[in-house]
Amino acid sequence: MNKKGCVVSDSKGFTLTELMISVAVLGLLAVIVIVKGGDSTRRANENVAKGNLGILRMSIMTYYGTNKGVWPSNPLPNSLIPNYVNEIPYLNLESHPRTNQVVGPNLTDSGGWCYDPATGKICIDCTHLVLDGTQISGW
């Protein structure tokens, strides 16, 4: 005992209670990071999809201009590769498997690309909502 009547120990370190509280706090922080990280990954995939949609739209418009007002035919890859794009970009959306499939003009919710050769319109073939509440096919 010291002069004030407190027990003095020569051992240095943390008690079991202190360690358990530290582990619990670290676990809680890990859960928060994982949850927020999931939204970040989803948002990143959505932004990549928007960027790829813009690239395909620009490629289709370039084809249209080069070919005197004729839209690319379907299947789209045969018309655009390799002169306008190297490949049809893959989509990696949360609610669908990764794909670069191009379907016809009607939405089928395949998670790929939806292309109408009569109008040159291309969209993402997905009816799900993104984090901001808009429908993916409406981009």
BELMO-V73451 format. One record per residue. N is the residue number from 1. RES is the residue in one small letter. PSI is psi as a letter, one per 40 degrees, with the letter a starting at -180 (none if undefined). Layout:
BEGIN
N_RES_PSI ; N_RES_PSI
END
This chain:
BEGIN
1_m_i ; 2_n_a ; 3_k_d ; 4_k_e ; 5_g_e ; 6_c_i ; 7_v_h ; 8_v_h ; 9_s_i ; 10_d_e ; 11_s_i ; 12_k_i ; 13_g_a ; 14_f_i ; 15_t_i ; 16_l_d ; 17_t_d ; 18_e_d ; 19_l_d ; 20_m_d ; 21_i_d ; 22_s_d ; 23_v_d ; 24_a_d ; 25_v_d ; 26_l_d ; 27_g_d ; 28_l_d ; 29_l_d ; 30_a_d ; 31_v_d ; 32_i_d ; 33_v_d ; 34_i_d ; 35_v_d ; 36_k_d ; 37_g_d ; 38_g_d ; 39_d_d ; 40_s_d ; 41_t_d ; 42_r_d ; 43_r_d ; 44_a_d ; 45_n_d ; 46_e_d ; 47_n_d ; 48_v_d ; 49_a_d ; 50_k_d ; 51_g_d ; 52_n_d ; 53_l_d ; 54_g_d ; 55_i_d ; 56_l_d ; 57_r_d ; 58_m_d ; 59_s_d ; 60_i_d ; 61_m_d ; 62_t_d ; 63_y_d ; 64_y_d ; 65_g_d ; 66_t_d ; 67_n_f ; 68_k_f ; 69_g_f ; 70_v_h ; 71_w_i ; 72_p_i ; 73_s_i ; 74_n_h ; 75_p_h ; 76_l_d ; 77_p_d ; 78_n_d ; 79_s_d ; 80_l_d ; 81_i_h ; 82_p_e ; 83_n_d ; 84_y_d ; 85_v_i ; 86_n_d ; 87_e_i ; 88_i_h ; 89_p_i ; 90_y_i ; 91_l_h ; 92_n_g ; 93_l_i ; 94_e_d ; 95_s_e ; 96_h_i ; 97_p_i ; 98_r_h ; 99_t_i ; 100_n_f ; 101_q_i ; 102_v_h ; 103_v_i ; 104_g_a ; 105_p_e ; 106_n_h ; 107_l_h ; 108_t_e ; 109_d_f ; 110_s_e ; 111_g_e ; 112_g_a ; 113_w_i ; 114_c_h ; 115_y_h ; 116_d_h ; 117_p_e ; 118_a_d ; 119_t_e ; 120_g_e ; 121_k_h ; 122_i_i ; 123_c_i ; 124_i_h ; 125_d_g ; 126_c_h ; 127_t_e ; 128_h_i ; 129_l_i ; 130_v_i ; 131_l_d ; 132_d_e ; 133_g_e ; 134_t_i ; 135_q_h ; 136_i_d ; 137_s_e ; 138_g_e ; 139_w_none
END
